[in-house]
Amino acid sequence: MELELTQTHGMLSLPGVRAQRSSAGLGWPGLFVSTQVEAPFAESFDGAATHLLILHRDGPVAVGRRVGGANLRRQVPAGGLFLHPAGQNLTVELGGELNSVHVYLADETLRAAGATEVRLTEEYGAVDPLVEQLVLALDGLVRDWTPSARTFLDHLTGCLAAHLARRYDHGPSARSGPPPRVRGLTDRQFAAVRELMDDRLAGPLPLDELATAASLSVRQFARSFKAATGQTPHRYLMKLRLQQATRLLRTGSLPIAEVAMRCGFAHQEHLTSVMRAQLGTTPGALRRAG
């Protein structure tokens, strides 16, 4: 089910927020992403059922927070993070204009990434390059969304949730020591997944459907698939789509735009971009070469 703006704290509804884009209406389950420019404000918000992660796209900017009864104020740099757990009231003061990306994660999305219950800690101005890159990748998906990118969206969501659960969990379930060894898919599991991928090359293929084909949870499937193939499900599926497009271009006469659609690419330009990046050629050049 799509996560909506109504399930957030309400910060994005402030008069001084100038929205640029969001995942509203895209059907994204388990998270809501919004990119905007925020004017200075000082407000208190009731706790929400979702976990809030804010990435500062510029800075430094002064941010005040009330944490544990104390009023804190810090200069948060570009790339700084603001992490607020679900269910807790939020008092915050923004001292200057800010370009930001907000990510709201449903609690079930976070729990699906951890082995047990996760209790996130408050983070205020920390810099985490991995979180920054994952959030920027989600923002990129909002900007250039196509339903065929659903597998990649699920992968990014799972990676972000798993990292937050591992890095910022301060509850009794937090564990130390090396992670357990991950087993790859069995031959039967991989065959079922591969058959589903081949059948659904032309359309969206959510990660949970691939996991169901392997009779695994999404988290177990993503880890086991990479252990078996050395690639994420999204990258492997993109390879299959590219291979099919290459075959059709070499052996058939379908228009390039039709080949792109039949192989799960959003449009001809999408196929051209992926083919140039992965194979160093273009659909037109490949067809001319026969």
N, C-alpha and C positions, 0 to 999 in steps of 0.2 A: 504494500500500500504506500502511496506517495506521502512523504513527509511534507507538511505545508507550513507556511508562514505563521499560521495561528498556533502552531506548536512550539514557537520560539518565545523568548523573553519579552518581545515587544520593542526591543532596541531599534530594530529596522523600521519601525513605524513612526519614529520621532520626526518632527517637522524638518529638522536640519539634515536629514539623511537623503542624499541624492543617489537613487538607485541607478546602476549601470546595467546589470543583468542578474538573473537568478535562475535557479532550477525549477521555479514554479511552473507547473503545467507540463513538465517533461516526463513525469511518471517515475521519478527516482525514488526507490524505496530506501528507508533507513537513514537518509540524510537530506539536509537542505543546504544549498550553497547560494550565497549572495555576495555580490561585489558592488561596492558603493564608495562615495565620498561622504564623510561624516563631519558636520560642523561641531564646534565645541559644545559640550552639554554637561550637566550634572544631574543625575537621575538615580532613583532606586527602582528595582524591578523585583516582582515576585519570582520565586523559583519556578523553573520550567521542567517538563518531563524529559527534556533533551539536554545533552552535554554541549557546551558552547566552546568553540575554538575560534579565535580571531587571529589572523595574520596581518601584521602591519606592513603595508607595501611601501611606505615611505617613513620618514622620521629623521631625527628623533622627535618625539612628541611627549609632553608631560601627561601622565595618566595617574589619577588618584583612585585608590580602592579602599574599601573598608573590609579588613580581614581579621577575623577573630577579635573583634572589638577595637582594633587599632586602625587609625587612618594612615595609610601609606601613600607615598607619592614618588614616582620614578620617571626618569627619562627613558622611554622605550624606543629602541633603534628600529630602523628598517629591518624587516625580517624577524622582529620580536613577536612573541606569542602571548596570548591571553587565553588561559584555559580555566573554565568554570564548570564544576560538576553539576549534574542534574539535581533538581530538588532543593537547591540552596538559593536564598534571596541574594540579590546582587545590587551593590551600591558602587557606582563608578562615576568618575569625573574625567572628561576628556578636555585637555587644556589647549588644544589647537586642532586645525583641520587635519583630517586623516583619510588616506586612501586605504581601504581594508577589504579583506575577504573574510566573511563569516561562514563557518561550517557548523551546523547543528547535527549532532549524531543521536539517534534514538538509542535508548539504553540497551534494547535488545540487540542492536547492531554491535555495540561495544562488547556485550556479554558473549555474543557469538564468536568473537575473536579471541576470547580468553578461555582458559580451561575451567575457571570457576568465576564466582562473583568478582567484579572489578570495582574498586573504590578509587576514583581519580583524585589526585591532589590538586590544589590550587596552583596555577603557574601564572606569573606576572612579570613579563618582560624577558623571559628566557629565549634563547636562540637555539633552534633545533633545525639544522639544514635539511634533514630528511622530511620532517613535517612541512617545512616551507615548500619543498619541491612537490610533495604530494598535494598540498592545497593549491599550488599554482597549476598543477596538472588538472585538478578538478575544475578550477576556474576556466582552463582552456577547453574542457569538455562542454561547459555551459555555453561558451562563446561559439563553438563549432559543433554543436550536438547533432548527431544522427543516430537513429535507433540501432544501427549496426554496431555502434560503439558500446552497447550494453555490457558485453563481457569485460571490456576494459574498465568501465565504470565500476562494476562489481569488484574487479581486482584492486582498483585504487581504494575503494571503500574498505575492503578487507585489510589491505596493507596499512592504511591509516589507523583503523580501529585496533589492529594487532599491535602496532607500535605504541599507541597511547596506552593500551592495556599493559604492555610490558614495561614501558619507560616511566609512566606516571601513576601506576597503581601503588597506593600506600596501605592497602587493606591487609588483613591477615592472610589473604590468598596469594600475596606477592611472593614469588619464589626466586631464589638465587641459584647459582650453579649453571652448568651447561645445559642447553635444551636437549630434550630427548631426541634420539635418532629417528628420522622420518623415513618411513617405508614408502616405496613407490607403489604405483597401482599394479594390481595383478594383471595378467594377460587378459582375463575375462573382463575386468573393469575397463582396461584401456580399449578393448575392442568395442565395448558398449558406448564409450565416450566418443571414439573415433567415428562410429556409425552415425551417432547423433550429429556430430560436426559436419560430416559429409552430407547428411540429409538437410541441414539447415544453413548451408553456406550463404544462401541468398538473403537471409533475414537476421533479425536480432536473436541472440542466443544467450540468455542470462546465465550467470555462473551457477545459480541454484539448480537449474535444469541439468547442467552437466554433472553437478554433484549428485543429483538424484539418480542419474544413469549409472553412476558408480556406487550407489548406495552408501554415500558418505555425507558428512556435514560439509558445508561450503568451506570452512577453514581446513578440515582434514583433506578435502579434495584438492584445494589449491596447493597445499604443501606436497601431497603425494604425487600430483601431476608433475610438478616441477622436479621432484626427486626422480621420477621415471623418465622424463624427457629432457630435462635441463632447461626448459622454457616455461613461461607462464602460459595458462590456457589461452589468454588473449593473443600472445605472440604466435603460439602454435596455430591457432585458428586463422590468423592473418596470413601465415605461411601457406596454409591449405587454400585459402581464397586466391592468393597470388599464383599458386601453381595451376589452379583451375583456369584462371584468367589467361595465363600463358598458353595453356593447351588450346583454349578457344580461339585465341588470336592467331596461333600458328596453323590451326587446322580448319578453321571455319571462316565464314564471311559475314558474321553478325557485326553490326555497327559497334564501334568501341564503347559507346555509351550503353548499349544493351549488354555487352559483355560485363561492364562494370556493375550494372544492376543485378545481373544473374549471379555474380560472384560476391555479393554482399558489400560492395563499395557504394558510398553515398551517391556518387556521380562520376563522370569521366575524369574530372580534375583530381578527384580523390585517388582513383586508380593510378593516374599518371604520377602523382606525388609519391605514393607508396612504392610503385615500381621503380621510379628513378632512385629513391633512397635505398631500396633493397637490392636491386639488380643492376643499377647503373644504366638503365635504358628507359625507353618510353613505349607505350602501347603501339603507337604508330611505327616506330623504328622496328619493333619486334615483328609486327605484321609484314612490313616491307622485306625483312630479312627472311621471312618464310620459315 
